[in-house]
Amino acid sequence: MLTHIHPKLPMRNLNNTKQYYINQLGFKQTGGDYNGYLMLEKDGIEIHFFEFANLNPDENYGQVYIRCSDIYTLHKHLQQKGVPMHPQSTVELKPWGQIEFALLDPDNNLLTFGQSV
């Protein structure tokens, strides 16, 4: 009965979020322009954002885990584009059998990318 999941993350500024996800991560906007709401898609996954103008990034615990294929190529591509990685994250094999790396978006939402071994 369940078919998809579209996580919703907070954003302080729609234009900044849009610029980061589209220009840095390669997402595209889906749907129309909605007041304070943004829907983005890439490779069949969709992330939604809601405006939270008073969000304190240091207190934001928004997180999304994104499974992927060819994680090393993805990581290299993002590095070549100058996308900053999470300061405590490298591409590495985790004890739970996933190769992972992470980054933080402009609002401090944690995006973790993982590939099964």
N, CA, C and O atoms as CSV, one atom per row, in Angstrom:
chain,resi,resn,atom,element,x,y,z
A,1,MET,N,N,0.803,-1.199,0.000
A,1,MET,CA,C,0.000,0.000,0.000
A,1,MET,C,C,0.851,1.270,0.000
A,1,MET,O,O,0.465,2.261,-0.620
A,2,LEU,N,N,1.994,1.262,0.679
A,2,LEU,CA,C,2.868,2.437,0.664
A,2,LEU,C,C,3.697,2.425,-0.609
A,2,LEU,O,O,4.139,1.364,-1.051
A,3,THR,N,N,3.913,3.588,-1.202
A,3,THR,CA,C,4.639,3.616,-2.464
A,3,THR,C,C,5.864,4.515,-2.455
A,3,THR,O,O,6.850,4.189,-3.116
A,4,HIS,N,N,5.847,5.620,-1.741
A,4,HIS,CA,C,6.967,6.546,-1.741
A,4,HIS,C,C,7.035,7.273,-0.407
A,4,HIS,O,O,6.083,7.276,0.373
A,5,ILE,N,N,8.172,7.881,-0.170
A,5,ILE,CA,C,8.306,8.765,0.983
A,5,ILE,C,C,9.012,10.033,0.511
A,5,ILE,O,O,9.983,9.973,-0.244
A,6,HIS,N,N,8.518,11.168,0.961
A,6,HIS,CA,C,9.095,12.459,0.600
A,6,HIS,C,C,9.367,13.218,1.892
A,6,HIS,O,O,8.475,13.881,2.422
A,7,PRO,N,N,10.583,13.127,2.399
A,7,PRO,CA,C,10.879,13.829,3.649
A,7,PRO,C,C,10.706,15.337,3.486
A,7,PRO,O,O,10.906,15.891,2.405
A,8,LYS,N,N,10.327,15.986,4.591
A,8,LYS,CA,C,10.159,17.434,4.620
A,8,LYS,C,C,11.177,18.009,5.590
A,8,LYS,O,O,11.233,17.622,6.757
A,9,LEU,N,N,11.979,18.939,5.090
A,9,LEU,CA,C,13.036,19.550,5.888
A,9,LEU,C,C,12.786,21.046,6.009
A,9,LEU,O,O,12.188,21.650,5.118
A,10,PRO,N,N,13.243,21.649,7.110
A,10,PRO,CA,C,13.083,23.099,7.255
A,10,PRO,C,C,14.102,23.872,6.424
A,10,PRO,O,O,15.216,23.407,6.182
A,11,MET,N,N,13.692,25.059,5.998
A,11,MET,CA,C,14.598,25.964,5.282
A,11,MET,C,C,14.308,27.380,5.753
A,11,MET,O,O,13.160,27.731,6.024
A,12,ARG,N,N,15.350,28.187,5.847
A,12,ARG,CA,C,15.170,29.586,6.226
A,12,ARG,C,C,14.818,30.447,5.025
A,12,ARG,O,O,14.057,31.406,5.155
A,13,ASN,N,N,15.356,30.120,3.864
A,13,ASN,CA,C,15.191,30.964,2.690
A,13,ASN,C,C,15.007,30.087,1.457
A,13,ASN,O,O,15.902,29.321,1.099
A,14,LEU,N,N,13.871,30.193,0.819
A,14,LEU,CA,C,13.547,29.346,-0.316
A,14,LEU,C,C,14.569,29.492,-1.439
A,14,LEU,O,O,15.002,28.486,-2.001
A,15,ASN,N,N,14.960,30.703,-1.776
A,15,ASN,CA,C,15.901,30.912,-2.874
A,15,ASN,C,C,17.277,30.324,-2.577
A,15,ASN,O,O,17.904,29.749,-3.466
A,16,ASN,N,N,17.753,30.459,-1.349
A,16,ASN,CA,C,19.046,29.870,-0.978
A,16,ASN,C,C,19.004,28.339,-1.057
A,16,ASN,O,O,19.936,27.706,-1.554
A,17,THR,N,N,17.915,27.762,-0.562
A,17,THR,CA,C,17.766,26.304,-0.597
A,17,THR,C,C,17.696,25.817,-2.034
A,17,THR,O,O,18.348,24.840,-2.403
A,18,LYS,N,N,16.906,26.501,-2.835
A,18,LYS,CA,C,16.752,26.152,-4.248
A,18,LYS,C,C,18.104,26.213,-4.968
A,18,LYS,O,O,18.457,25.300,-5.713
A,19,GLN,N,N,18.847,27.281,-4.743
A,19,GLN,CA,C,20.154,27.449,-5.389
A,19,GLN,C,C,21.096,26.317,-5.002
A,19,GLN,O,O,21.765,25.743,-5.861
A,20,TYR,N,N,21.151,25.996,-3.725
A,20,TYR,CA,C,22.063,24.961,-3.247
A,20,TYR,C,C,21.717,23.597,-3.857
A,20,TYR,O,O,22.580,22.934,-4.433
A,21,TYR,N,N,20.469,23.189,-3.731
A,21,TYR,CA,C,20.084,21.855,-4.194
A,21,TYR,C,C,20.113,21.733,-5.715
A,21,TYR,O,O,20.462,20.675,-6.238
A,22,ILE,N,N,19.756,22.790,-6.428
A,22,ILE,CA,C,19.751,22.727,-7.887
A,22,ILE,C,C,21.165,22.899,-8.441
A,22,ILE,O,O,21.621,22.070,-9.229
A,23,ASN,N,N,21.856,23.949,-8.044
A,23,ASN,CA,C,23.173,24.248,-8.621
A,23,ASN,C,C,24.299,23.400,-8.059
A,23,ASN,O,O,25.243,23.079,-8.781
A,24,GLN,N,N,24.223,23.032,-6.794
A,24,GLN,CA,C,25.295,22.252,-6.186
A,24,GLN,C,C,25.054,20.743,-6.250
A,24,GLN,O,O,25.976,19.978,-6.534
A,25,LEU,N,N,23.812,20.313,-5.986
A,25,LEU,CA,C,23.547,18.880,-5.889
A,25,LEU,C,C,22.847,18.295,-7.116
A,25,LEU,O,O,22.713,17.076,-7.224
A,26,GLY,N,N,22.395,19.152,-8.048
A,26,GLY,CA,C,21.814,18.645,-9.282
A,26,GLY,C,C,20.344,18.278,-9.219
A,26,GLY,O,O,19.864,17.548,-10.086
A,27,PHE,N,N,19.616,18.755,-8.228
A,27,PHE,CA,C,18.181,18.505,-8.154
A,27,PHE,C,C,17.466,19.427,-9.136
A,27,PHE,O,O,18.060,20.374,-9.650
A,28,LYS,N,N,16.196,19.150,-9.393
A,28,LYS,CA,C,15.358,20.052,-10.169
A,28,LYS,C,C,14.063,20.289,-9.406
A,28,LYS,O,O,13.624,19.445,-8.624
A,29,GLN,N,N,13.470,21.427,-9.639
A,29,GLN,CA,C,12.226,21.764,-8.957
A,29,GLN,C,C,11.077,21.004,-9.602
A,29,GLN,O,O,10.994,20.898,-10.825
A,30,THR,N,N,10.201,20.481,-8.770
A,30,THR,CA,C,8.981,19.832,-9.256
A,30,THR,C,C,7.808,20.657,-8.763
A,30,THR,O,O,7.940,21.421,-7.807
A,31,GLY,N,N,6.684,20.510,-9.397
A,31,GLY,CA,C,5.515,21.285,-8.993
A,31,GLY,C,C,5.699,22.751,-9.330
A,31,GLY,O,O,6.595,23.118,-10.089
A,32,GLY,N,N,4.859,23.568,-8.770
A,32,GLY,CA,C,4.895,24.994,-9.047
A,32,GLY,C,C,5.578,25.771,-7.949
A,32,GLY,O,O,6.305,25.213,-7.127
A,33,ASP,N,N,5.335,27.062,-7.948
A,33,ASP,CA,C,5.850,27.933,-6.895
A,33,ASP,C,C,4.786,28.063,-5.818
A,33,ASP,O,O,3.678,28.535,-6.071
A,34,TYR,N,N,5.132,27.647,-4.644
A,34,TYR,CA,C,4.213,27.702,-3.512
A,34,TYR,C,C,4.821,28.596,-2.452
A,34,TYR,O,O,6.031,28.567,-2.225
A,35,ASN,N,N,4.009,29.369,-1.822
A,35,ASN,CA,C,4.472,30.303,-0.798
A,35,ASN,C,C,5.117,29.552,0.364
A,35,ASN,O,O,4.428,28.917,1.162
A,36,GLY,N,N,6.449,29.631,0.452
A,36,GLY,CA,C,7.155,29.022,1.571
A,36,GLY,C,C,7.277,27.515,1.507
A,36,GLY,O,O,7.564,26.888,2.527
A,37,TYR,N,N,7.070,26.908,0.351
A,37,TYR,CA,C,7.167,25.458,0.213
A,37,TYR,C,C,7.888,25.132,-1.087
A,37,TYR,O,O,7.623,25.749,-2.118
A,38,LEU,N,N,8.792,24.170,-1.041
A,38,LEU,CA,C,9.624,23.829,-2.187
A,38,LEU,C,C,9.691,22.316,-2.317
A,38,LEU,O,O,9.872,21.608,-1.326
A,39,MET,N,N,9.545,21.818,-3.552
A,39,MET,CA,C,9.663,20.394,-3.830
A,39,MET,C,C,10.766,20.209,-4.869
A,39,MET,O,O,10.744,20.827,-5.934
A,40,LEU,N,N,11.731,19.347,-4.543
A,40,LEU,CA,C,12.869,19.101,-5.419
A,40,LEU,C,C,13.013,17.608,-5.666
A,40,LEU,O,O,12.662,16.791,-4.815
A,41,GLU,N,N,13.539,17.254,-6.858
A,41,GLU,CA,C,13.663,15.852,-7.241
A,41,GLU,C,C,14.981,15.618,-7.959
A,41,GLU,O,O,15.477,16.473,-8.692
A,42,LYS,N,N,15.533,14.430,-7.726
A,42,LYS,CA,C,16.716,13.965,-8.467
A,42,LYS,C,C,16.718,12.446,-8.467
A,42,LYS,O,O,16.550,11.813,-7.425
A,43,ASP,N,N,16.908,11.875,-9.631
A,43,ASP,CA,C,17.040,10.420,-9.777
A,43,ASP,C,C,15.925,9.638,-9.080
A,43,ASP,O,O,16.171,8.576,-8.508
A,44,GLY,N,N,14.713,10.161,-9.131
A,44,GLY,CA,C,13.578,9.438,-8.565
A,44,GLY,C,C,13.338,9.656,-7.081
A,44,GLY,O,O,12.380,9.112,-6.531
A,45,ILE,N,N,14.187,10.440,-6.416
A,45,ILE,CA,C,13.891,10.761,-5.018
A,45,ILE,C,C,13.411,12.209,-4.943
A,45,ILE,O,O,13.800,13.048,-5.755
A,46,GLU,N,N,12.584,12.478,-3.984
A,46,GLU,CA,C,12.017,13.814,-3.834
A,46,GLU,C,C,12.165,14.257,-2.384
A,46,GLU,O,O,11.896,13.501,-1.450
A,47,ILE,N,N,12.600,15.505,-2.223
A,47,ILE,CA,C,12.699,16.116,-0.898
A,47,ILE,C,C,11.854,17.385,-0.918
A,47,ILE,O,O,11.924,18.172,-1.862
A,48,HIS,N,N,11.062,17.574,0.124
A,48,HIS,CA,C,10.246,18.770,0.257
A,48,HIS,C,C,10.843,19.648,1.356
A,48,HIS,O,O,11.478,19.152,2.287
A,49,PHE,N,N,10.631,20.947,1.234
A,49,PHE,CA,C,11.138,21.913,2.211
A,49,PHE,C,C,10.017,22.865,2.597
A,49,PHE,O,O,9.231,23.299,1.754
A,50,PHE,N,N,9.957,23.180,3.874
A,50,PHE,CA,C,8.982,24.152,4.360
A,50,PHE,C,C,9.725,25.325,4.973
A,50,PHE,O,O,10.770,25.155,5.601
A,51,GLU,N,N,9.176,26.514,4.785
A,51,GLU,CA,C,9.826,27.712,5.286
A,51,GLU,C,C,9.733,27.785,6.808
A,51,GLU,O,O,8.667,27.616,7.400
A,52,PHE,N,N,10.876,28.040,7.408
A,52,PHE,CA,C,10.984,28.234,8.854
A,52,PHE,C,C,11.996,29.359,9.024
A,52,PHE,O,O,13.162,29.122,9.337
A,53,ALA,N,N,11.530,30.586,8.812
A,53,ALA,CA,C,12.411,31.757,8.758
A,53,ALA,C,C,13.227,31.952,10.024
A,53,ALA,O,O,14.343,32.467,9.958
A,54,ASN,N,N,12.703,31.555,11.170
A,54,ASN,CA,C,13.401,31.756,12.445
A,54,ASN,C,C,14.233,30.545,12.869
A,54,ASN,O,O,14.675,30.463,14.015
A,55,LEU,N,N,14.442,29.624,11.961
A,55,LEU,CA,C,15.232,28.436,12.273
A,55,LEU,C,C,16.646,28.828,12.680
A,55,LEU,O,O,17.302,29.617,12.000
A,56,ASN,N,N,17.102,28.278,13.778
A,56,ASN,CA,C,18.487,28.432,14.193
A,56,ASN,C,C,19.232,27.191,13.687
A,56,ASN,O,O,19.013,26.098,14.208
A,57,PRO,N,N,20.108,27.338,12.681
A,57,PRO,CA,C,20.787,26.164,12.124
A,57,PRO,C,C,21.530,25.336,13.166
A,57,PRO,O,O,21.651,24.120,13.012
A,58,ASP,N,N,22.025,25.970,14.221
A,58,ASP,CA,C,22.738,25.226,15.261
A,58,ASP,C,C,21.808,24.327,16.070
A,58,ASP,O,O,22.271,23.440,16.788
A,59,GLU,N,N,20.504,24.550,15.959
A,59,GLU,CA,C,19.521,23.741,16.691
A,59,GLU,C,C,18.685,22.875,15.751
A,59,GLU,O,O,17.687,22.289,16.172
A,60,ASN,N,N,19.083,22.793,14.487
A,60,ASN,CA,C,18.329,22.012,13.508
A,60,ASN,C,C,18.864,20.583,13.479
A,60,ASN,O,O,20.064,20.355,13.326
A,61,TYR,N,N,17.958,19.638,13.627
A,61,TYR,CA,C,18.336,18.232,13.604
A,61,TYR,C,C,17.715,17.490,12.423
A,61,TYR,O,O,17.572,16.268,12.460
A,62,GLY,N,N,17.335,18.248,11.345
A,62,GLY,CA,C,16.788,17.611,10.149
A,62,GLY,C,C,17.812,16.681,9.524
A,62,GLY,O,O,18.979,17.038,9.362
A,63,GLN,N,N,17.358,15.477,9.173
A,63,GLN,CA,C,18.273,14.486,8.600
A,63,GLN,C,C,17.550,13.649,7.559
A,63,GLN,O,O,16.369,13.331,7.704
A,64,VAL,N,N,18.278,13.299,6.511
A,64,VAL,CA,C,17.767,12.391,5.484
A,64,VAL,C,C,18.882,11.422,5.134
A,64,VAL,O,O,20.035,11.820,4.974
A,65,TYR,N,N,18.532,10.149,5.016
A,65,TYR,CA,C,19.474,9.126,4.568
A,65,TYR,C,C,19.086,8.763,3.142
A,65,TYR,O,O,17.956,8.344,2.890
A,66,ILE,N,N,20.021,8.922,2.206
A,66,ILE,CA,C,19.749,8.694,0.789
A,66,ILE,C,C,20.610,7.532,0.309
A,66,ILE,O,O,21.836,7.631,0.274
A,67,ARG,N,N,19.965,6.441,-0.058
A,67,ARG,CA,C,20.701,5.313,-0.615
A,67,ARG,C,C,21.045,5.622,-2.072
A,67,ARG,O,O,20.263,6.236,-2.798
A,68,CYS,N,N,22.221,5.184,-2.472
A,68,CYS,CA,C,22.662,5.487,-3.832
A,68,CYS,C,C,23.484,4.330,-4.379
A,68,CYS,O,O,23.837,3.393,-3.664
A,69,SER,N,N,23.775,4.428,-5.664
A,69,SER,CA,C,24.704,3.496,-6.306
A,69,SER,C,C,25.904,4.309,-6.752
A,69,SER,O,O,25.789,5.517,-6.961
A,70,ASP,N,N,27.037,3.677,-6.898
A,70,ASP,CA,C,28.268,4.333,-7.352
A,70,ASP,C,C,28.627,5.529,-6.461
A,70,ASP,O,O,28.829,6.643,-6.945
A,71,ILE,N,N,28.698,5.279,-5.179
A,71,ILE,CA,C,28.909,6.338,-4.192
A,71,ILE,C,C,30.237,7.069,-4.387
A,71,ILE,O,O,30.327,8.268,-4.126
A,72,TYR,N,N,31.257,6.361,-4.839
A,72,TYR,CA,C,32.553,7.020,-5.028
A,72,TYR,C,C,32.492,8.057,-6.149
A,72,TYR,O,O,33.088,9.128,-6.037
A,73,THR,N,N,31.779,7.742,-7.219
A,73,THR,CA,C,31.617,8.699,-8.313
A,73,THR,C,C,30.800,9.896,-7.852
A,73,THR,O,O,31.132,11.035,-8.181
A,74,LEU,N,N,29.741,9.654,-7.098
A,74,LEU,CA,C,28.925,10.749,-6.564
A,74,LEU,C,C,29.764,11.657,-5.679
A,74,LEU,O,O,29.715,12.880,-5.817
A,75,HIS,N,N,30.526,11.074,-4.783
A,75,HIS,CA,C,31.366,11.857,-3.878
A,75,HIS,C,C,32.381,12.686,-4.668
A,75,HIS,O,O,32.563,13.871,-4.390
A,76,LYS,N,N,33.032,12.076,-5.637
A,76,LYS,CA,C,34.021,12.781,-6.451
A,76,LYS,C,C,33.374,13.931,-7.219
A,76,LYS,O,O,33.935,15.024,-7.296
A,77,HIS,N,N,32.206,13.683,-7.780
A,77,HIS,CA,C,31.475,14.722,-8.531
A,77,HIS,C,C,31.150,15.914,-7.622
A,77,HIS,O,O,31.345,17.064,-8.016
A,78,LEU,N,N,30.663,15.645,-6.426
A,78,LEU,CA,C,30.331,16.726,-5.496
A,78,LEU,C,C,31.580,17.483,-5.062
A,78,LEU,O,O,31.550,18.707,-4.932
A,79,GLN,N,N,32.671,16.769,-4.837
A,79,GLN,CA,C,33.929,17.438,-4.487
A,79,GLN,C,C,34.408,18.338,-5.616
A,79,GLN,O,O,34.858,19.456,-5.369
A,80,GLN,N,N,34.316,17.863,-6.848
A,80,GLN,CA,C,34.740,18.663,-8.003
A,80,GLN,C,C,33.895,19.924,-8.159
A,80,GLN,O,O,34.378,20.940,-8.660
A,81,LYS,N,N,32.643,19.860,-7.733
A,81,LYS,CA,C,31.771,21.037,-7.785
A,81,LYS,C,C,32.016,21.971,-6.604
A,81,LYS,O,O,31.444,23.059,-6.543
A,82,GLY,N,N,32.863,21.553,-5.670
A,82,GLY,CA,C,33.170,22.379,-4.508
A,82,GLY,C,C,32.140,22.307,-3.406
A,82,GLY,O,O,32.077,23.200,-2.561
A,83,VAL,N,N,31.326,21.258,-3.394
A,83,VAL,CA,C,30.319,21.100,-2.341
A,83,VAL,C,C,31.032,20.696,-1.054
A,83,VAL,O,O,31.697,19.661,-1.018
A,84,PRO,N,N,30.901,21.497,0.000
A,84,PRO,CA,C,31.558,21.134,1.259
A,84,PRO,C,C,30.955,19.867,1.866
A,84,PRO,O,O,29.735,19.705,1.907
A,85,MET,N,N,31.804,18.994,2.325
A,85,MET,CA,C,31.361,17.773,3.002
A,85,MET,C,C,31.224,18.053,4.495
A,85,MET,O,O,31.753,19.040,5.005
A,86,HIS,N,N,30.520,17.189,5.174
A,86,HIS,CA,C,30.413,17.298,6.625
A,86,HIS,C,C,31.830,17.235,7.188
A,86,HIS,O,O,32.623,16.392,6.768
A,87,PRO,N,N,32.157,18.111,8.129
A,87,PRO,CA,C,33.543,18.162,8.617
A,87,PRO,C,C,34.039,16.872,9.262
A,87,PRO,O,O,35.248,16.661,9.360
A,88,GLN,N,N,33.133,16.012,9.701
A,88,GLN,CA,C,33.562,14.758,10.331
A,88,GLN,C,C,33.202,13.547,9.476
A,88,GLN,O,O,33.043,12.440,9.990
A,89,SER,N,N,33.075,13.764,8.160
A,89,SER,CA,C,32.641,12.680,7.288
A,89,SER,C,C,33.628,12.467,6.146
A,89,SER,O,O,34.043,13.407,5.468
A,90,THR,N,N,33.988,11.210,5.959
A,90,THR,CA,C,34.746,10.799,4.778
A,90,THR,C,C,33.990,9.626,4.171
A,90,THR,O,O,33.117,9.049,4.821
A,91,VAL,N,N,34.309,9.275,2.955
A,91,VAL,CA,C,33.697,8.084,2.366
A,91,VAL,C,C,34.334,6.882,3.055
A,91,VAL,O,O,35.534,6.640,2.927
A,92,GLU,N,N,33.516,6.140,3.784
A,92,GLU,CA,C,34.074,5.002,4.507
A,92,GLU,C,C,33.044,3.908,4.712
A,92,GLU,O,O,31.837,4.151,4.722
A,93,LEU,N,N,33.547,2.717,4.872
A,93,LEU,CA,C,32.709,1.560,5.165
A,93,LEU,C,C,32.347,1.587,6.641
A,93,LEU,O,O,33.221,1.656,7.505
A,94,LYS,N,N,31.058,1.531,6.922
A,94,LYS,CA,C,30.566,1.532,8.305
A,94,LYS,C,C,30.347,0.099,8.781
A,94,LYS,O,O,30.187,-0.804,7.960
A,95,PRO,N,N,30.338,-0.121,10.090
A,95,PRO,CA,C,30.148,-1.475,10.618
A,95,PRO,C,C,28.830,-2.118,10.201
A,95,PRO,O,O,28.711,-3.343,10.233
A,96,TRP,N,N,27.840,-1.320,9.810
A,96,TRP,CA,C,26.534,-1.867,9.428
A,96,TRP,C,C,26.465,-2.202,7.933
A,96,TRP,O,O,25.379,-2.431,7.402
A,97,GLY,N,N,27.622,-2.230,7.253
A,97,GLY,CA,C,27.673,-2.693,5.880
A,97,GLY,C,C,27.302,-1.672,4.824
A,97,GLY,O,O,26.907,-2.039,3.717
A,98,GLN,N,N,27.423,-0.406,5.151
A,98,GLN,CA,C,27.150,0.663,4.197
A,98,GLN,C,C,28.418,1.493,4.007
A,98,GLN,O,O,29.139,1.763,4.968
A,99,ILE,N,N,28.683,1.892,2.774
A,99,ILE,CA,C,29.706,2.896,2.507
A,99,ILE,C,C,28.963,4.224,2.540
A,99,ILE,O,O,27.958,4.392,1.850
A,100,GLU,N,N,29.455,5.174,3.344
A,100,GLU,CA,C,28.713,6.414,3.556
A,100,GLU,C,C,29.610,7.641,3.517
A,100,GLU,O,O,30.817,7.564,3.745
A,101,PHE,N,N,28.981,8.779,3.219
A,101,PHE,CA,C,29.534,10.104,3.471
A,101,PHE,C,C,28.366,11.034,3.711
A,101,PHE,O,O,27.222,10.695,3.406
A,102,ALA,N,N,28.646,12.207,4.259
A,102,ALA,CA,C,27.565,13.121,4.603
A,102,ALA,C,C,27.951,14.565,4.292
A,102,ALA,O,O,29.127,14.904,4.163
A,103,LEU,N,N,26.938,15.389,4.178
A,103,LEU,CA,C,27.131,16.828,4.027
A,103,LEU,C,C,26.008,17.552,4.745
A,103,LEU,O,O,24.981,16.965,5.087
A,104,LEU,N,N,26.226,18.836,4.966
A,104,LEU,CA,C,25.229,19.686,5.603
A,104,LEU,C,C,24.776,20.731,4.606
A,104,LEU,O,O,25.601,21.365,3.948
A,105,ASP,N,N,23.453,20.920,4.485
A,105,ASP,CA,C,22.956,21.963,3.583
A,105,ASP,C,C,23.024,23.317,4.296
A,105,ASP,O,O,23.411,23.369,5.463
A,106,PRO,N,N,22.660,24.404,3.629
A,106,PRO,CA,C,22.794,25.731,4.238
A,106,PRO,C,C,22.015,25.936,5.544
A,106,PRO,O,O,22.304,26.859,6.305
A,107,ASP,N,N,21.030,25.072,5.798
A,107,ASP,CA,C,20.256,25.185,7.036
A,107,ASP,C,C,20.637,24.138,8.063
A,107,ASP,O,O,19.948,23.955,9.067
A,108,ASN,N,N,21.740,23.453,7.804
A,108,ASN,CA,C,22.289,22.451,8.713
A,108,ASN,C,C,21.496,21.147,8.710
A,108,ASN,O,O,21.588,20.367,9.659
A,109,ASN,N,N,20.709,20.898,7.646
A,109,ASN,CA,C,20.081,19.589,7.482
A,109,ASN,C,C,21.173,18.616,7.073
A,109,ASN,O,O,21.953,18.903,6.165
A,110,LEU,N,N,21.237,17.479,7.728
A,110,LEU,CA,C,22.255,16.465,7.448
A,110,LEU,C,C,21.764,15.537,6.347
A,110,LEU,O,O,20.717,14.904,6.476
A,111,LEU,N,N,22.528,15.462,5.265
A,111,LEU,CA,C,22.242,14.532,4.177
A,111,LEU,C,C,23.323,13.458,4.205
A,111,LEU,O,O,24.493,13.748,3.956
A,112,THR,N,N,22.939,12.228,4.505
A,112,THR,CA,C,23.874,11.115,4.509
A,112,THR,C,C,23.591,10.252,3.290
A,112,THR,O,O,22.450,9.859,3.050
A,113,PHE,N,N,24.632,9.960,2.522
A,113,PHE,CA,C,24.513,9.130,1.339
A,113,PHE,C,C,25.127,7.766,1.672
A,113,PHE,O,O,26.209,7.693,2.255
A,114,GLY,N,N,24.437,6.703,1.304
A,114,GLY,CA,C,24.925,5.364,1.626
A,114,GLY,C,C,24.707,4.382,0.515
A,114,GLY,O,O,23.710,4.442,-0.204
A,115,GLN,N,N,25.656,3.467,0.377
A,115,GLN,CA,C,25.558,2.377,-0.602
A,115,GLN,C,C,25.865,1.070,0.100
A,115,GLN,O,O,26.836,0.966,0.851
A,116,SER,N,N,25.029,0.071,-0.148
A,116,SER,CA,C,25.251,-1.250,0.445
A,116,SER,C,C,26.482,-1.888,-0.172
A,116,SER,O,O,26.773,-1.721,-1.356
A,117,VAL,N,N,27.197,-2.629,0.673
A,117,VAL,CA,C,28.392,-3.339,0.200
A,117,VAL,C,C,27.968,-4.663,-0.419
A,117,VAL,O,O,28.814,-5.427,-0.885
